[in-house]
Amino acid sequence: MEIKTLQPAMGELERILKWSAKTTGINGDRVVPTIQSKGKKARCGGGFAPDRWSTREGQLCHEINFVAELLKEAPEVIVALAVHEVVHLWCHSLGLKDVSKGGRHNKVFQEYAEILGLVCAKPTDSYGYGYTTAGPELAESIEKDCKPDVAMFDLFRVEMEAPEPKPKSPSPKWSCGCTEFRSKAEVEATCNKEDCGNTFAVVG
């Protein structure tokens, strides 16, 4: 059996996170980077979750996750995602609310994201200012200063196709002889028309 390891990718992600946070002044926060599948979250590229991990001594650590399917993207995209999640870490460390319960990235997030060189797309849905890309200066800094090593991202998780929805079976058709209708519920009735009076039964 040959073991393919994610250790190179994890090491590079750790380095990228440190680089992404170097101008924020974040010092005391402990962070655990992870690689997990996006699951059913179609627009998700990563995530920040405070106090999600703990050492055996009880020291809490925040989580920054990178979606496993995203590791196939260009290094600039991966670094821009790291910067995005560092924005959440930065706002959390300052006690600022940058995301609503529904996941909407607000103007606080936009302000701090732009400080770090991200460009936030104008809100078009419930994600708010969450759609971000590297601005020109950040993109140049990623290439010249961060220098992400694409060779470290040799593995990525294959996206699974969503199963085709099963066709809905039509409800049974009930008829007394003169009237027909469909109903999934059991029908125990007779037609009240004088010239019929038959009991409804499933037909077809």
Sequence and secondary structure as in RCSB ss.txt:
>XXXX:A:sequence
MEIKTLQPAMGELERILKWSAKTTGINGDRVVPTIQSKGKKARCGGGFAPDRWSTREGQLCHEINFVAELLKEAP
EVIVALAVHEVVHLWCHSLGLKDVSKGGRHNKVFQEYAEILGLVCAKPTDSYGYGYTTAGPELAESIEKDCKPDV
AMFDLFRVEMEAPEPKPKSPSPKWSCGCTEFRSKAEVEATCNKEDCGNTFAVVG
>XXXX:A:secstr
      HHHHHHHHHHHHHHTTTTT  S  EEEEEE  TT TT SEEEEEEEEE TT  EEEEEEEEGGGGGS H
HHHHHHHHHHHHHHHHHHTT   B TT  B HHHHHHHHHTTEEE    STTBTT EEE HHHHHHIIIII   G
GG                    EEE SS EEE SS    B   TTT  B EEE 
